[in-house]
Amino acid sequence: MSQMLLIHDQLREMILSLDLGPGERLTERWLEGRFQSSRTPVRAALARLEGEGLVQRDGRNWTVAPIDLGEIEALAEFREPLEVTAVRLACARAAPPDLDAIEEMLNACRPEVPREEWHKVGTDFHVEIARLSGNKFLVTAIEAVMIRLSRARWLEVWTESSREQAWSEHRRILGYIRSGQSEEAAREASAHVRDTRDRLLRSLNADRRGLRARGFAIVGAR
């Protein structure tokens, strides 16, 4: 793996896990020292992260992109038809062993499991359902959406009630796919996307002042 990709992957993980908070200032000099790298791979990694919507230019420097409430709403509008199409196709194309693997993944998330694992499995669930659709373009699009939502979802999985609600919705979707009930699966997937949007916006708006006190930049309409 090239040095640019190593820097990109490590920096992206720091951003998605909120080790680097939304709105935090980044300098190329600090990144060069942090990753023991020259400027060229650092700049290339930042440019790639900019394309993913995770950093933005701030004059000669960079900042971690803020969490944008308007973007969360727009992503839900974009995501809903993708998820609905994915579950419809999965109903027709998924093999039982593949569904068993997803169910095992969900079963592994118990109350004592760290929040990091809940967050990862929540993302993997949607990507794996997209894979079962057999459509590589759906996989790419849903992966990109889940990356853009990752930081907001990290804040959501902080509460046990939110985690449990999301998991019950995942299980219903999987159950409908397993039984080949495409209309029910599509309806549940649509409701899940909307409910997730509402939970994220409600959580972020409710704790907006507290998040800003922690130095997190939250922008967009209330």
Secondary structure, DSSP 8 states (H G I E B T S, - for coil): --HHHHHHHHHHHHHHTTSS-TT-EE-HHHHHHHHT--HHHHHHHHHHHHHTTSEEEETTEEEE--EEHHHHHHHHHHHHHHHHHHHHHHHHH--HHHHHHHHHHHHT--TTS-HHHHHHHHHHHHHHHHHHTT-HHHHHHHHHHHHHHHHHHHHHTTSHHHHHHHHHHHHHHHHHHHTT-HHHHHHHHHHHHHHHHHHHHHHHHHTHHHHHHTT--EES--
